[in-house]
């Protein structure tokens, strides 16, 4: 490894490269983890579903005429009252079905109700005959929750071949129990299940196209109705019914699309709920039996018979409304089948979601490396753009994830930004530590507390100034080589600086072979004079220890002179717009410097001015009354009491801290 400036530069380059790699790992790592983990979180799944419900309402719900192929026959409270109340006579139900399939010419009829117990014999016989020979679809209520003691009422109808078209695409959901029709209806040709499993928020969004029972796989009611309505073909025949938007039939061999799509990939179909409920043509069951419904109103259409009566409690919560009759859910499924073909698992939404995440991450990573605010602004723009893109996607039946792409990218940006803030904080900390070699630590603390703003305006403070200088510097260094002279100077400056730092003094500046420091600013201190004198005592002790080590090395001892004085001064940021320093300006600074020079003539190492003597609680010894240049009259000069100074040196050599001594 290279040393010197080049080695330091290499280290900085390596550090920057490492930081860049770490930033990239954080950004892309957070994005990858969020993409993998968020979809597994149940609460997140519900938020995603609710967001997709909102987009769906904007994208595909359209007002318009009633659906051209579906009619709902409602057993409302009024109809039930007119027909004798619930349970409805099987004979009346048979009359209703015969009227719909015969005179009114319905293409197929589906009953959204289960008959677990026999009713009147004649009505049951008529319904059984219709179920065997006519396009009548009966329902079976299947329990999608596996239980230790499953409910088993009635007798399941096994029609495995009825599910052939769906089995090519959908994996059957296991059933844990059932409420089926009574044994007299076991020969029904067309049977569909009316099983439901709401999401965690109680909203029914998905249907199981196939449910597996002990007697075979049963398709959902809408699928059974669509397949059963294929005129002239058995439900289990070789064709699967689809539909176009104009209502025309589309026929294809079952398994053909399944072969293209591979093995079944999903168990539940997310129902789009693409039509407002007002789009479904509804007639009253009593009006049908009374002959008040015209043939052209029903002919050639699929009919679902259900109830909106509150007493029957056949209601579920859906994305469109909180209380929805169950028959309307099956109508939505049938409308989707007839309008867009047999439902199939579609991975296009996942592809679009993954693509949106990838493209957004690439774009915002590029922007973030240049400007973090650009990246966040771009994220907001992409959120709006993605929300706008979801509407045409949903209209085209590409149901991409609504929340995942913007959330993943937002989390990645947040992770990278937080890491960048940490790096900036660490850089500032290192800069402060480096700056601490040039600026007094109290000044740095004050700057940091003020947010690193240049606001240390000069203010009037009472301070105590300490001036230190090496005695006989020229004599000591005259015959020394340059490197040894530099080492001596550096060692002495290190010696006199450390006590100032330990006593939390403000290091004003170095004066070649000495320094100027003061106490009382920028951090106020009630006993700044005592702390300055304690620092002077510590300097004496440190110099004595240093001289002993120099004597052991065969080097000449060093001496120093110190001057201390207190007074009022303007302390703050002085200089120009180009460069400034934090320093003090006042008479006490000049006086302390004169006292340091005067100490040589007084044959002492410490000369203390009268203002410090007035403020200090430390015992002092008067030296002389002298004339100080720049001051009027005579001035009494003091030094530390000899006994007190000796005790201070002894304590310093014994390892007592300067702060404790000053306290």
VENUR-V531533 format. One record per residue. N is the residue number from 1. RES is the residue in three letters. PHI is phi as a letter, one per 20 degrees, with the letter a starting at -180 (none if undefined). D_CENTER is the distance of its C-alpha to the mean C-alpha in Angstrom with 2 decimals. Layout:
N:RES:PHI:D_CENTER + N:RES:PHI:D_CENTER
This chain:
1:UNK:none:41.94 + 2:UNK:f:43.32 + 3:UNK:d:43.80 + 4:UNK:n:44.24 + 5:UNK:f:42.40 + 6:UNK:f:41.83 + 7:UNK:f:40.37 + 8:UNK:f:38.02 + 9:UNK:f:37.00 + 10:UNK:f:36.39 + 11:UNK:f:34.16 + 12:UNK:f:32.12 + 13:UNK:f:31.84 + 14:UNK:f:30.74 + 15:UNK:f:28.14 + 16:UNK:f:26.73 + 17:UNK:f:26.73 + 18:UNK:f:24.98 + 19:UNK:f:22.26 + 20:UNK:f:21.86 + 21:UNK:f:21.72 + 22:UNK:f:19.12 + 23:UNK:f:16.89 + 24:UNK:f:17.43 + 25:UNK:f:16.76 + 26:UNK:f:13.38 + 27:UNK:f:12.38 + 28:UNK:f:14.06 + 29:UNK:f:13.32 + 30:UNK:f:9.54 + 31:UNK:f:10.43 + 32:UNK:f:13.09 + 33:UNK:f:11.44 + 34:UNK:f:8.76 + 35:UNK:f:11.91 + 36:UNK:e:13.95 + 37:UNK:e:12.14 + 38:UNK:g:10.32 + 39:UNK:f:13.84 + 40:UNK:e:15.35 + 41:UNK:e:13.57 + 42:UNK:f:16.13 + 43:UNK:f:14.20 + 44:UNK:f:12.01 + 45:UNK:g:15.42 + 46:UNK:f:16.83 + 47:UNK:f:14.26 + 48:UNK:f:14.95 + 49:UNK:f:18.61 + 50:UNK:f:18.71 + 51:UNK:f:17.22 + 52:UNK:f:19.82 + 53:UNK:f:22.45 + 54:UNK:f:21.90 + 55:UNK:f:22.17 + 56:UNK:g:25.15 + 57:UNK:f:26.88 + 58:UNK:f:26.68 + 59:UNK:e:27.59 + 60:UNK:d:30.46 + 61:UNK:f:31.94 + 62:UNK:c:35.15 + 63:UNK:f:38.23 + 64:UNK:r:41.50 + 65:UNK:f:44.58 + 66:UNK:g:44.56 + 67:UNK:g:43.62 + 68:UNK:f:46.77 + 69:UNK:d:46.80 + 70:UNK:c:45.66 + 71:UNK:c:47.47 + 72:UNK:d:46.39 + 73:UNK:d:49.20 + 74:UNK:d:48.14 + 75:UNK:e:49.77 + 76:UNK:f:48.95 + 77:UNK:g:50.49 + 78:UNK:f:53.31 + 79:UNK:f:53.97 + 80:UNK:f:54.04 + 81:UNK:f:56.40 + 82:UNK:f:58.67 + 83:UNK:d:58.65 + 84:UNK:o:59.42 + 85:UNK:n:56.06 + 86:UNK:d:53.66 + 87:UNK:f:54.21 + 88:UNK:f:55.77 + 89:UNK:g:59.01 + 90:UNK:f:58.59 + 91:UNK:f:61.61 + 92:UNK:f:59.89 + 93:UNK:f:56.79 + 94:UNK:f:59.14 + 95:UNK:g:60.81 + 96:UNK:f:57.44 + 97:UNK:f:56.46 + 98:UNK:f:59.97 + 99:UNK:f:59.90 + 100:UNK:f:56.58 + 101:UNK:e:57.60 + 102:UNK:e:61.25 + 103:UNK:g:62.35 + 104:UNK:e:58.89 + 105:UNK:m:58.13 + 106:UNK:f:54.50 + 107:UNK:f:53.16 + 108:UNK:b:51.55 + 109:UNK:c:50.75 + 110:UNK:d:47.92 + 111:UNK:d:48.14 + 112:UNK:e:44.90 + 113:UNK:a:46.70 + 114:UNK:c:48.02 + 115:UNK:d:51.60 + 116:UNK:f:51.53 + 117:UNK:d:55.00 + 118:UNK:f:58.16 + 119:UNK:d:59.43 + 120:UNK:f:62.78 + 121:UNK:g:64.45 + 122:UNK:f:65.42 + 123:UNK:f:61.98 + 124:UNK:f:60.33 + 125:UNK:f:62.89 + 126:UNK:f:62.24 + 127:UNK:f:58.44 + 128:UNK:f:58.95 + 129:UNK:f:61.23 + 130:UNK:f:58.84 + 131:UNK:f:55.96 + 132:UNK:e:58.20 + 133:UNK:d:59.67 + 134:UNK:d:57.61 + 135:UNK:f:54.06 + 136:UNK:d:52.86 + 137:UNK:d:49.51 + 138:UNK:e:49.18 + 139:UNK:d:45.94 + 140:UNK:c:44.87 + 141:UNK:e:42.18 + 142:UNK:d:40.30 + 143:UNK:e:37.97 + 144:UNK:e:34.84 + 145:UNK:d:34.15 + 146:UNK:f:36.25 + 147:UNK:c:38.23 + 148:UNK:f:40.79 + 149:UNK:c:43.39 + 150:UNK:f:42.68 + 151:UNK:f:44.32 + 152:UNK:b:47.14 + 153:UNK:c:49.17 + 154:UNK:n:51.49 + 155:UNK:c:51.89 + 156:UNK:f:49.42 + 157:UNK:d:50.66 + 158:UNK:e:50.10 + 159:UNK:c:49.57 + 160:UNK:g:47.64 + 161:UNK:f:48.81 + 162:UNK:f:47.32 + 163:UNK:e:43.86 + 164:UNK:f:44.87 + 165:UNK:f:43.24 + 166:UNK:f:39.85 + 167:UNK:f:40.15 + 168:UNK:f:39.92 + 169:UNK:c:36.27 + 170:UNK:d:34.95 + 171:UNK:e:34.88 + 172:UNK:f:36.51 + 173:UNK:e:34.68 + 174:UNK:f:36.80 + 175:UNK:d:38.50 + 176:UNK:d:39.11 + 177:UNK:r:41.85 + 178:UNK:b:43.56 + 179:UNK:c:45.66 + 180:UNK:d:48.01 + 181:UNK:f:51.23 + 182:UNK:f:54.56 + 183:UNK:f:56.79 + 184:UNK:f:58.87 + 185:UNK:d:56.05 + 186:UNK:f:55.20 + 187:UNK:e:56.89 + 188:UNK:g:54.46 + 189:UNK:e:53.82 + 190:UNK:c:50.36 + 191:UNK:c:47.73 + 192:UNK:c:44.01 + 193:UNK:e:41.48 + 194:UNK:c:39.65 + 195:UNK:f:37.00 + 196:UNK:b:33.58 + 197:UNK:c:30.35 + 198:UNK:f:27.88 + 199:UNK:f:24.12 + 200:UNK:f:22.50 + 201:UNK:e:22.65 + 202:UNK:n:26.34 + 203:UNK:e:26.28 + 204:UNK:e:28.42 + 205:UNK:d:26.83 + 206:UNK:c:28.44 + 207:UNK:c:31.99 + 208:UNK:e:33.48 + 209:UNK:g:35.93 + 210:UNK:c:37.82 + 211:UNK:c:38.35 + 212:UNK:e:40.40 + 213:UNK:c:43.18 + 214:UNK:f:46.15 + 215:UNK:d:48.23 + 216:UNK:p:46.02 + 217:UNK:e:43.04 + 218:UNK:d:42.92 + 219:UNK:f:41.24 + 220:UNK:f:39.48 + 221:UNK:g:41.90 + 222:UNK:f:41.00 + 223:UNK:f:41.58 + 224:UNK:f:44.84 + 225:UNK:f:46.00 + 226:UNK:f:45.27 + 227:UNK:f:47.05 + 228:UNK:f:49.90 + 229:UNK:f:50.58 + 230:UNK:f:51.56 + 231:UNK:f:55.24 + 232:UNK:n:57.71 + 233:UNK:c:55.20 + 234:UNK:f:54.35 + 235:UNK:g:50.78 + 236:UNK:e:50.89 + 237:UNK:f:52.59 + 238:UNK:e:51.70 + 239:UNK:c:49.70 + 240:UNK:d:46.28 + 241:UNK:e:45.89 + 242:UNK:c:43.39 + 243:UNK:a:43.63 + 244:UNK:d:43.24 + 245:UNK:f:42.08 + 246:UNK:e:45.73 + 247:UNK:n:46.45 + 248:UNK:f:48.46 + 249:UNK:f:48.26 + 250:UNK:c:46.91 + 251:UNK:d:48.30 + 252:UNK:b:47.15 + 253:UNK:f:47.97 + 254:UNK:f:45.61 + 255:UNK:n:43.93 + 256:UNK:f:44.18 + 257:UNK:f:40.62 + 258:UNK:f:39.58 + 259:UNK:f:41.20 + 260:UNK:f:39.29 + 261:UNK:e:35.97 + 262:UNK:n:36.81 + 263:UNK:f:36.34 + 264:UNK:g:34.62 + 265:UNK:d:30.89 + 266:UNK:b:29.63 + 267:UNK:d:30.91 + 268:UNK:d:29.46 + 269:UNK:d:29.72 + 270:UNK:f:27.23 + 271:UNK:f:29.72 + 272:UNK:f:29.03 + 273:UNK:l:30.77 + 274:UNK:e:31.96 + 275:UNK:d:34.93 + 276:UNK:f:35.32 + 277:UNK:f:37.60 + 278:UNK:f:40.24 + 279:UNK:f:40.77 + 280:UNK:e:42.40 + 281:UNK:f:46.14 + 282:UNK:d:47.12 + 283:UNK:c:50.69 + 284:UNK:e:52.21 + 285:UNK:f:53.72 + 286:UNK:f:56.80 + 287:UNK:f:57.36 + 288:UNK:f:57.30 + 289:UNK:f:59.97 + 290:UNK:e:61.99 + 291:UNK:m:62.18 + 292:UNK:e:60.36 + 293:UNK:d:57.88 + 294:UNK:f:59.21 + 295:UNK:f:59.18 + 296:UNK:f:57.43 + 297:UNK:f:54.53 + 298:UNK:c:53.89 + 299:UNK:g:55.79 + 300:UNK:m:53.82 + 301:UNK:d:50.52 + 302:UNK:e:48.35 + 303:UNK:d:48.69 + 304:UNK:d:46.34 + 305:UNK:d:47.98 + 306:UNK:b:45.81 + 307:UNK:c:45.66 + 308:UNK:d:43.85 + 309:UNK:f:45.89 + 310:UNK:f:43.88 + 311:UNK:f:46.22 + 312:UNK:e:45.24 + 313:UNK:l:41.52 + 314:UNK:e:40.51 + 315:UNK:c:37.23 + 316:UNK:c:33.60 + 317:UNK:e:30.38 + 318:UNK:c:29.19 + 319:UNK:f:26.66 + 320:UNK:e:29.62 + 321:UNK:a:30.96 + 322:UNK:f:30.74 + 323:UNK:c:34.33 + 324:UNK:c:35.48 + 325:UNK:g:38.78 + 326:UNK:g:38.29 + 327:UNK:f:40.77 + 328:UNK:f:38.54 + 329:UNK:f:35.80 + 330:UNK:f:38.47 + 331:UNK:f:39.63 + 332:UNK:f:36.20 + 333:UNK:f:36.22 + 334:UNK:f:39.81 + 335:UNK:f:39.16 + 336:UNK:f:36.37 + 337:UNK:f:38.76 + 338:UNK:f:41.65 + 339:UNK:e:39.74 + 340:UNK:c:37.64 + 341:UNK:n:39.37 + 342:UNK:g:38.75 + 343:UNK:f:35.04 + 344:UNK:c:33.70 + 345:UNK:g:30.42 + 346:UNK:c:28.82 + 347:UNK:e:26.36 + 348:UNK:f:26.14 + 349:UNK:f:22.97 + 350:UNK:f:21.20 + 351:UNK:f:22.85 + 352:UNK:f:21.76 + 353:UNK:f:18.10 + 354:UNK:f:18.26 + 355:UNK:f:20.25 + 356:UNK:f:17.89 + 357:UNK:f:15.00 + 358:UNK:f:17.60 + 359:UNK:f:19.19 + 360:UNK:f:16.14 + 361:UNK:f:14.95 + 362:UNK:f:18.56 + 363:UNK:f:19.08 + 364:UNK:f:16.08 + 365:UNK:f:16.72 + 366:UNK:f:20.26 + 367:UNK:f:19.41 + 368:UNK:f:17.08 + 369:UNK:f:19.90 + 370:UNK:e:22.17 + 371:UNK:a:20.33 + 372:UNK:f:16.76 + 373:UNK:f:17.51 + 374:UNK:f:18.94 + 375:UNK:f:15.82 + 376:UNK:f:13.73 + 377:UNK:f:16.79 + 378:UNK:f:17.06 + 379:UNK:f:13.57 + 380:UNK:f:14.69 + 381:UNK:f:17.98 + 382:UNK:f:16.76 + 383:UNK:f:14.79 + 384:UNK:f:18.18 + 385:UNK:f:20.09 + 386:UNK:f:18.31 + 387:UNK:f:18.86 + 388:UNK:f:22.45 + 389:UNK:f:22.95 + 390:UNK:f:22.03 + 391:UNK:f:25.12 + 392:UNK:f:27.71 + 393:UNK:f:25.99 + 394:UNK:f:26.18 + 395:UNK:f:29.68 + 396:UNK:e:30.61 + 397:UNK:m:29.27 + 398:UNK:d:26.42 + 399:UNK:e:23.64 + 400:UNK:f:20.51 + 401:UNK:f:17.02 + 402:UNK:e:15.92 + 403:UNK:e:12.13 + 404:UNK:f:11.30 + 405:UNK:g:12.34 + 406:UNK:f:10.56 + 407:UNK:f:7.13 + 408:UNK:g:7.99 + 409:UNK:f:9.39 + 410:UNK:f:6.87 + 411:UNK:f:4.53 + 412:UNK:f:8.15 + 413:UNK:f:9.24 + 414:UNK:f:7.01 + 415:UNK:f:8.25 + 416:UNK:f:11.61 + 417:UNK:f:11.89 + 418:UNK:f:11.41 + 419:UNK:f:13.88 + 420:UNK:f:16.09 + 421:UNK:f:16.24 + 422:UNK:f:17.34 + 423:UNK:f:19.90 + 424:UNK:f:21.18 + 425:UNK:f:21.54 + 426:UNK:f:23.39 + 427:UNK:f:25.48 + 428:UNK:f:26.42 + 429:UNK:f:27.35 + 430:UNK:f:29.52 + 431:UNK:f:30.99 + 432:UNK:f:31.91 + 433:UNK:f:33.46 + 434:UNK:f:35.40 + 435:UNK:f:36.35 + 436:UNK:f:37.56 + 437:UNK:f:40.48 + 438:UNK:d:41.59 + 439:UNK:c:40.50 + 440:UNK:g:41.17 + 441:UNK:f:38.32 + 442:UNK:g:38.84 + 443:UNK:f:38.50 + 444:UNK:f:35.22 + 445:UNK:f:33.95 + 446:UNK:f:35.01 + 447:UNK:f:33.40 + 448:UNK:f:30.09 + 449:UNK:f:30.30 + 450:UNK:e:30.93 + 451:UNK:m:27.91 + 452:UNK:m:30.15 + 453:UNK:e:31.92 + 454:UNK:e:35.64 + 455:UNK:c:36.91 + 456:UNK:e:39.37 + 457:UNK:f:42.26 + 458:UNK:g:45.66 + 459:UNK:b:46.67 + 460:UNK:e:49.77 + 461:UNK:c:49.42 + 462:UNK:e:51.97 + 463:UNK:c:51.49 + 464:UNK:c:53.45 + 465:UNK:d:53.96 + 466:UNK:d:54.79 + 467:UNK:d:56.51 + 468:UNK:c:57.15 + 469:UNK:b:59.33 + 470:UNK:f:60.94 + 471:UNK:e:64.70 + 472:UNK:m:66.89 + 473:UNK:f:64.09 + 474:UNK:f:66.45 + 475:UNK:f:69.00 + 476:UNK:f:66.47 + 477:UNK:d:64.96 + 478:UNK:f:68.12 + 479:UNK:d:69.15 + 480:UNK:e:65.74 + 481:UNK:f:64.10 + 482:UNK:g:61.13 + 483:UNK:f:58.58 + 484:UNK:f:60.17 + 485:UNK:f:60.31 + 486:UNK:f:56.61 + 487:UNK:f:55.84 + 488:UNK:f:57.97 + 489:UNK:f:56.24 + 490:UNK:f:52.76 + 491:UNK:f:53.68 + 492:UNK:f:55.20 + 493:UNK:f:52.25 + 494:UNK:f:49.92 + 495:UNK:f:52.33 + 496:UNK:e:52.45 + 497:UNK:f:48.74 + 498:UNK:g:47.40 + 499:UNK:f:49.16 + 500:UNK:f:47.92 + 501:UNK:f:44.28 + 502:UNK:f:44.88 + 503:UNK:e:46.41 + 504:UNK:l:43.49 + 505:UNK:e:45.76 + 506:UNK:e:44.81 + 507:UNK:f:46.20 + 508:UNK:f:47.69 + 509:UNK:a:49.16 + 510:UNK:e:51.33 + 511:UNK:d:54.98 + 512:UNK:n:55.97 + 513:UNK:d:57.16 + 514:UNK:b:55.74 + 515:UNK:b:53.05 + 516:UNK:c:52.53 + 517:UNK:c:50.06 + 518:UNK:b:49.72 + 519:UNK:c:48.30 + 520:UNK:o:47.28 + 521:UNK:b:44.78 + 522:UNK:f:41.98 + 523:UNK:e:41.47 + 524:UNK:f:44.26 + 525:UNK:b:46.42 + 526:UNK:f:49.30 + 527:UNK:d:51.38 + 528:UNK:f:50.69 + 529:UNK:f:54.39 + 530:UNK:f:54.41 + 531:UNK:f:51.28 + 532:UNK:f:52.87 + 533:UNK:f:56.05 + 534:UNK:f:54.19 + 535:UNK:f:52.62 + 536:UNK:f:56.16 + 537:UNK:f:57.38 + 538:UNK:f:54.56 + 539:UNK:f:55.56 + 540:UNK:g:59.12 + 541:UNK:f:58.05 + 542:UNK:f:55.80 + 543:UNK:f:58.62 + 544:UNK:f:61.10 + 545:UNK:f:58.93 + 546:UNK:f:58.33 + 547:UNK:f:62.06 + 548:UNK:f:62.82 + 549:UNK:f:60.58 + 550:UNK:f:62.22 + 551:UNK:f:65.66 + 552:UNK:f:64.83 + 553:UNK:e:63.97 + 554:UNK:m:67.22 + 555:UNK:d:65.70 + 556:UNK:f:67.05 + 557:UNK:f:65.44 + 558:UNK:d:63.58 + 559:UNK:c:63.95 + 560:UNK:b:61.96 + 561:UNK:c:62.60 + 562:UNK:c:60.30 + 563:UNK:c:60.55 + 564:UNK:c:58.69 + 565:UNK:b:58.88 + 566:UNK:d:56.90 + 567:UNK:r:56.70 + 568:UNK:e:54.76 + 569:UNK:b:52.90 + 570:UNK:e:50.41 + 571:UNK:d:47.29 + 572:UNK:r:44.34 + 573:UNK:e:43.19 + 574:UNK:d:46.38 + 575:UNK:q:46.89 + 576:UNK:c:46.22 + 577:UNK:f:43.33 + 578:UNK:e:43.47 + 579:UNK:b:43.56 + 580:UNK:b:43.81 + 581:UNK:c:44.20 + 582:UNK:e:43.71 + 583:UNK:b:47.26 + 584:UNK:d:49.87 + 585:UNK:c:52.95 + 586:UNK:r:55.86 + 587:UNK:f:59.34 + 588:UNK:f:58.13 + 589:UNK:f:56.64 + 590:UNK:f:59.96 + 591:UNK:f:61.85 + 592:UNK:f:59.85 + 593:UNK:f:60.62 + 594:UNK:f:64.31 + 595:UNK:f:64.35 + 596:UNK:f:62.97 + 597:UNK:f:65.85 + 598:UNK:f:68.33 + 599:UNK:g:67.46 + 600:UNK:f:69.44 + 601:UNK:f:72.59 + 602:UNK:e:72.09 + 603:UNK:l:71.68 + 604:UNK:c:68.38 + 605:UNK:e:64.87 + 606:UNK:b:63.28 + 607:UNK:d:64.47 + 608:UNK:d:62.91 + 609:UNK:f:63.40 + 610:UNK:f:64.66 + 611:UNK:f:61.42 + 612:UNK:f:59.59 + 613:UNK:f:62.56 + 614:UNK:f:62.29 + 615:UNK:e:58.57 + 616:UNK:f:58.60 + 617:UNK:d:59.24 + 618:UNK:e:60.16 + 619:UNK:f:63.96 + 620:UNK:c:65.35 + 621:UNK:c:68.77 + 622:UNK:f:70.54 + 623:UNK:d:71.74 + 624:UNK:a:73.67 + 625:UNK:d:74.05 + 626:UNK:c:73.48 + 627:UNK:e:73.09 + 628:UNK:d:69.60 + 629:UNK:g:69.48 + 630:UNK:n:67.75 + 631:UNK:d:68.31 + 632:UNK:f:71.34 + 633:UNK:m:73.74 + 634:UNK:e:73.60 + 635:UNK:c:70.47 + 636:UNK:e:70.39 + 637:UNK:d:68.33 + 638:UNK:c:66.97 + 639:UNK:b:65.65 + 640:UNK:f:64.14 + 641:UNK:g:66.61 + 642:UNK:f:67.88 + 643:UNK:f:67.47 + 644:UNK:f:63.95 + 645:UNK:f:63.01 + 646:UNK:f:64.49 + 647:UNK:f:62.54 + 648:UNK:f:59.34 + 649:UNK:f:60.03 + 650:UNK:f:60.80 + 651:UNK:f:57.61 + 652:UNK:f:55.62 + 653:UNK:f:57.37 + 654:UNK:e:56.73 + 655:UNK:o:52.96 + 656:UNK:f:52.26 + 657:UNK:f:49.22 + 658:UNK:f:49.99 + 659:UNK:f:47.67 + 660:UNK:f:49.63 + 661:UNK:f:52.88 + 662:UNK:f:51.81 + 663:UNK:f:50.69
